[in-house]
Amino acid sequence: MHIYNVTINIEEDIHDRWLQWMREEHIPEMLATGKFSNAKMCRVLVEEEMGGLTYSIQYTTDSKETLEKYYTEDAARLRAQSKLFEGKFVAFRTELEIISEQSFSAMPFAKD
């Protein structure tokens, strides 16, 4: 499994409009490509010196190959849609490979 992470710092004056666009249009369109199984949007709680609000959007995909297909088949079109907010945000992208995943419910309980 892989995560395609997009970290975005958005200026406060268009934040609300951008957030609505992300939730109602962009993230659903990313998922509609069929290349991602889910998306998680997180607000970064560290204040940036440059101001604005920062978010991390994490799209889960099954493989590096599927992510490469997204780059060749969909990325240019979907990135172009952010032109509505051009000059009002900074974004950087990273790829993460999931090595292991654990949850509390799967942990064995200690016996007294």
C-alpha positions in Angstrom: 0.0 0.0 0.0 1.1 3.5 -0.7 0.0 7.0 0.3 0.1 9.9 -2.0 0.4 12.9 0.4 -0.3 16.5 -0.7 0.5 19.2 1.8 -1.0 22.5 1.1 -0.7 25.9 2.7 -3.7 28.1 1.7 -4.1 31.8 2.3 -6.8 32.7 4.9 -8.8 35.0 2.7 -9.8 32.1 0.4 -9.6 29.3 2.9 -13.3 28.7 3.3 -14.0 28.5 -0.4 -11.0 26.3 -1.0 -12.0 23.9 1.8 -15.5 23.6 0.4 -14.0 22.9 -3.1 -11.7 20.3 -1.7 -14.4 18.4 0.2 -17.2 18.7 -2.5 -15.3 18.6 -5.7 -11.5 17.8 -5.7 -11.3 14.9 -3.3 -14.4 13.2 -4.8 -12.8 13.6 -8.3 -9.6 12.1 -7.1 -11.4 9.1 -5.7 -13.5 8.8 -8.9 -10.3 8.0 -10.8 -10.5 4.6 -9.2 -6.9 4.8 -8.3 -7.3 5.6 -4.6 -9.3 3.6 -2.0 -9.7 6.5 0.4 -8.7 10.0 1.3 -8.0 11.5 4.7 -7.8 15.3 5.1 -5.9 16.6 8.2 -5.2 20.1 9.4 -1.6 20.7 10.3 -1.6 22.2 13.8 1.8 23.9 13.6 1.5 27.6 12.7 3.6 28.6 9.7 5.8 31.7 9.7 4.4 32.5 6.3 0.8 32.5 7.6 -2.1 30.7 6.1 -3.5 27.4 7.1 -1.9 24.1 6.3 -3.5 20.8 5.4 -2.3 17.3 4.6 -4.5 15.2 2.2 -3.5 11.6 2.2 -4.8 9.4 -0.7 -4.3 5.6 -0.2 -3.5 3.5 -3.2 -2.7 -0.2 -3.7 0.7 0.2 -5.4 3.4 2.4 -6.9 2.2 1.2 -10.3 -1.3 2.5 -9.7 0.1 5.8 -8.4 2.2 6.1 -11.6 -1.0 5.5 -13.6 -2.6 8.4 -11.8 0.4 10.6 -12.7 0.1 9.7 -16.4 -3.6 9.6 -16.8 -5.2 12.0 -14.3 -2.7 14.3 -12.5 -2.4 17.1 -15.1 -6.2 17.5 -15.5 -6.9 17.4 -11.7 -4.1 19.7 -10.8 -5.2 22.2 -13.5 -8.5 22.6 -11.6 -6.7 24.3 -8.7 -6.1 27.3 -11.0 -9.1 28.8 -9.3 -6.8 29.4 -6.3 -3.6 30.2 -8.3 -1.1 32.3 -6.3 -3.0 31.7 -3.1 -1.5 28.4 -2.1 1.8 26.5 -1.9 1.7 22.7 -2.3 4.2 19.9 -2.1 3.7 16.2 -2.7 5.3 13.2 -1.2 4.9 9.4 -1.7 4.8 7.1 1.3 5.1 3.4 1.4 3.1 1.8 4.2 5.4 -0.7 6.0 3.1 -1.8 8.8 -0.2 -0.7 10.3 -1.3 -1.4 13.8 -4.4 -0.5 15.8 -5.2 -0.7 19.5 -8.0 -3.3 18.9 -5.5 -5.7 17.4 -3.1 -5.6 20.4 -3.1 -8.4 22.9 -4.1 -7.5 26.4 -1.7 -8.0 29.3 -2.8 -10.5 31.9 -2.6 -9.7 35.6 
